[in-house]
Amino acid sequence: MRILVVDDHPMMADALRHALLTLERAADVVCVGDLAGALAATADETFNLALLDLGLPDCAGHDGLARLREE
């Protein structure tokens, strides 16, 4: 399972990564800090799950979700 974690707070992203790996050790968890990083990651790779912070600095609320889904 490939999981994308998008959060601008490194401690939160790391905590989510550790929690996900506790649930599924074989998971491949990729963490990025902004929507631009998420869009770049999804341009080259496919993910089964994305956890998206709706308060990112480079997008407003659900706009980031809509942009990510378009990709």
C-alpha positions in Angstrom: 0.0 0.0 0.0 1.3 3.4 -1.0 0.2 6.3 1.3 0.8 10.1 0.8 0.9 12.3 3.8 0.6 16.0 3.1 1.2 18.2 6.2 3.3 21.4 6.7 4.1 20.5 10.3 7.0 18.0 10.2 6.2 16.5 13.6 2.6 15.8 12.6 3.7 14.2 9.3 6.3 12.1 11.1 3.7 11.0 13.8 1.3 10.0 11.0 4.0 8.1 9.2 4.9 6.2 12.4 1.2 5.4 13.2 0.6 4.2 9.6 3.7 2.0 9.7 2.5 0.5 13.0 -0.7 -0.5 11.3 0.9 -1.7 8.1 4.6 -2.4 8.2 4.7 -3.1 4.5 3.3 0.3 3.6 5.3 2.8 1.6 4.6 6.2 3.3 5.7 9.4 1.5 5.5 12.7 3.4 5.5 16.1 1.7 5.0 19.5 3.3 2.8 21.4 0.8 0.4 21.0 -2.1 3.1 21.6 -4.6 5.0 18.6 -3.2 1.9 16.5 -3.3 1.2 17.4 -6.9 4.8 16.6 -7.8 4.6 13.3 -6.0 1.4 12.3 -7.7 2.6 13.3 -11.1 5.1 10.3 -11.1 3.5 7.8 -8.7 0.1 6.3 -7.8 -1.1 6.3 -4.2 -3.8 4.1 -2.5 -4.5 6.7 0.2 -3.7 10.4 0.8 -4.0 12.2 4.1 -4.2 15.9 3.4 -3.9 18.8 5.8 -6.6 21.3 4.8 -4.6 24.1 6.3 -1.6 24.1 4.0 0.2 27.4 3.3 -0.1 27.1 -0.5 -3.8 26.4 -0.8 -7.1 27.3 0.9 -9.2 24.5 2.5 -10.8 22.1 0.2 -9.2 23.8 -2.9 -6.2 21.7 -2.2 -8.2 18.5 -2.2 -9.9 19.5 -5.5 -6.6 20.2 -7.1 -5.1 17.0 -5.9 -8.0 15.0 -7.2 -7.7 16.6 -10.6 -4.2 15.2 -10.9 
